[in-house]
Amino acid sequence: MLDFIEKAAEDDEAYRCMEKFYSMTLESFQSTNNERLWLKTNTKLAKLWLDQKDYSRLTDKFRELHKACQREDGTDDPSKGTYALEVYALEIEMYSRMRNNKRLKALYQRALKVRSAVPHPKVMGTIRECGGKMHMSEGEKRYSETWLDKTTDYVPENWKEAQSDFFESFRLYDEAGSLLRIQVLKYLVLTTMLMGSNINPFDSQETKPYRDDYRIAAMTQL
């Protein structure tokens, strides 16, 4: 029912109605003690807030969800690994939009360490896509000053890691049947050009069917 109503939510009034539905649903779970359904519904509510760019409430919600995916001693609960990855994917997407690379990198590394999970390919595709964007924007100037002199170091963009993440993201989106695969394939082609690689990104078995796709024709011609 929540899924059905959410598809028609297109304005502020509809979103307020959706939040009321979520609130009533979550309240009903308090008497049933169904933790997995509570986690799933809260994750969907977080996705709704992400679409609304309500980052302040999202931060508190992510903290609550991470705690629910842990044991009493604060370690990750292996039985909830799939839910933990879904939460990581949403949080990574939020910090990617906010361009908070420091927080994004920490979450990305933690998400890749989750082993006890069987996530939907689209979830891992999101994590890898944001990881690729993070690696692309890693280039920065670092200043250091001593009593002797001032120095400037330049940390180059990590094209190789970005290319690896975009390819993995494309493969996962393709497996999930998501249209996001085309956008990520454009990133993959762009990264290959920027790193000066002689390897054709369309030589692999996964990308070959999209070599002549009209949606990326401009990229391939470039």
Stockholm file with secondary structure:
# STOCKHOLM 1.0

chainA/1-222         MLDFIEKAAEDDEAYRCMEKFYSMTLESFQSTNNERLWLKTNTKLAKLWLDQKDYSRLTDKFRELHKACQREDGTDDPSKGTYALEVYALEIEMYSRMRNNKRLKALYQRALKVRSAVPHPKVMGTIRECGGKMHMSEGEKRYSETWLDKTTDYVPENWKEAQSDFFESFRLYDEAGSLLRIQVLKYLVLTTMLMGSNINPFDSQETKPYRDDYRIAAMTQL
#=GR chainA/1-222 SS CHHHHHHTCCSHHHHHHHHHHHHHHHHHHHHHTCHHHHHHHHHHHHHHHHHTTCHHHHHHHHHHHHHHTBCTTSSBCGGGHHHHHHHHHHHHHHHHHTTCHHHHHHHHHHHHTCCSCCCCHHHHHHHHHHHHHHHHTCCEEEEEECSSCEEEEEECCCHHHHHHHHHHHHHHHHHHTCTHHHHHHHHHHHHHHHTTCCSCTTCSTTTGGGTTCGGGHHHHHC
#=GC SS_cons         CHHHHHHTCCSHHHHHHHHHHHHHHHHHHHHHTCHHHHHHHHHHHHHHHHHTTCHHHHHHHHHHHHHHTBCTTSSBCGGGHHHHHHHHHHHHHHHHHTTCHHHHHHHHHHHHTCCSCCCCHHHHHHHHHHHHHHHHTCCEEEEEECSSCEEEEEECCCHHHHHHHHHHHHHHHHHHTCTHHHHHHHHHHHHHHHTTCCSCTTCSTTTGGGTTCGGGHHHHHC
//
